[in-house]
């Protein structure tokens, strides 16, 4: 994720995954997928993420997603496939 440390990125993705599970969804966490496939390059990660996204019924974008090349590709793919966008996560008070 562009502009944040790997630790911050992991924490943001994990918080989103936890939140979505609490809402009754079965999220796919791209950060975890990247760790499983750490031996492949960025382009292959995007291809694999798009294959996973194609099986999803919505896309959930983290704050700042528009600064990430990968997230922009995923968003455009979801839009083209008619996969609805889930609202951005709000910080809990």
C-alpha positions as CSV (number, residue, x, y, z in Angstrom):
1,X,0.0,0.0,0.0
2,X,1.5,3.3,-1.1
3,X,2.5,5.8,1.5
4,X,2.4,3.6,4.6
5,X,4.7,1.2,6.3
6,X,4.1,-2.6,5.9
7,X,3.0,-2.7,9.5
8,X,0.5,0.1,9.0
9,X,-0.8,-1.5,5.9
10,X,-1.2,-4.9,7.6
11,X,-3.0,-3.2,10.5
12,X,-5.4,-1.4,8.2
13,X,-6.2,-4.5,6.1
14,X,-6.7,-6.5,9.3
15,X,-9.0,-3.9,10.8
16,X,-11.1,-3.9,7.7
17,X,-11.2,-7.7,7.6
18,X,-12.3,-7.8,11.3
19,X,-15.0,-5.1,10.7
20,X,-16.4,-6.9,7.7
21,X,-16.5,-10.2,9.5
22,X,-18.4,-8.5,12.3
23,X,-20.9,-7.4,9.7
24,X,-21.4,-10.9,8.5
25,X,-19.2,-10.9,5.4
26,X,-16.5,-13.3,4.3
27,X,-13.7,-10.9,3.3
28,X,-10.7,-11.7,1.2
29,X,-7.7,-9.9,2.6
30,X,-5.3,-8.9,-0.2
31,X,-2.6,-8.2,2.3
32,X,-2.7,-11.8,3.5
33,X,-2.8,-13.1,0.0
34,X,0.4,-11.1,-0.8
35,X,2.1,-12.7,2.2
36,X,1.2,-16.2,1.0
37,X,2.5,-15.4,-2.5
38,X,5.5,-13.3,-1.4
39,X,7.7,-15.0,-4.0
40,X,5.9,-13.5,-7.1
41,X,6.2,-10.0,-8.5
42,X,3.8,-7.1,-8.3
43,X,2.2,-7.7,-11.7
44,X,1.4,-11.3,-10.8
45,X,0.0,-10.2,-7.4
46,X,-2.5,-7.9,-9.3
47,X,-3.5,-10.7,-11.7
48,X,-4.1,-13.0,-8.7
49,X,-6.0,-10.3,-6.8
50,X,-8.3,-9.7,-9.8
51,X,-9.0,-13.4,-10.0
52,X,-10.0,-13.4,-6.3
53,X,-12.0,-10.2,-6.8
54,X,-14.0,-11.7,-9.7
55,X,-15.4,-14.2,-7.1
56,X,-16.4,-11.4,-4.7
57,X,-19.8,-9.8,-4.5
58,X,-18.5,-6.4,-3.5
59,X,-15.2,-4.4,-3.1
60,X,-14.3,-2.6,0.1
61,X,-11.8,0.2,-0.4
62,X,-9.6,1.5,2.4
63,X,-9.0,5.1,3.0
64,X,-6.3,6.4,0.6
65,X,-7.0,3.6,-1.9
66,X,-6.9,6.2,-4.7
67,X,-3.1,6.7,-4.1
68,X,-2.4,3.0,-4.8
69,X,-1.9,1.8,-8.3
70,X,-3.0,-1.7,-7.4
71,X,-6.2,-0.5,-5.7
72,X,-7.0,1.7,-8.7
73,X,-6.7,-1.3,-11.0
74,X,-8.9,-3.4,-8.7
75,X,-11.5,-0.6,-8.5
76,X,-11.6,-0.2,-12.3
77,X,-11.9,-4.0,-12.7
78,X,-14.7,-4.2,-10.1
79,X,-16.5,-1.3,-11.9
80,X,-16.2,-3.0,-15.2
81,X,-17.5,-6.3,-13.8
82,X,-20.4,-4.6,-12.1
83,X,-19.1,-5.5,-8.6
84,X,-20.5,-2.9,-6.2
85,X,-18.3,-0.7,-4.1
86,X,-18.7,-0.9,-0.3
87,X,-18.5,2.4,1.6
88,X,-15.2,3.3,3.1
89,X,-14.6,2.2,6.7
90,X,-15.3,4.8,9.3
91,X,-13.0,5.0,12.3
92,X,-14.7,3.8,15.5
93,X,-15.1,6.4,18.2
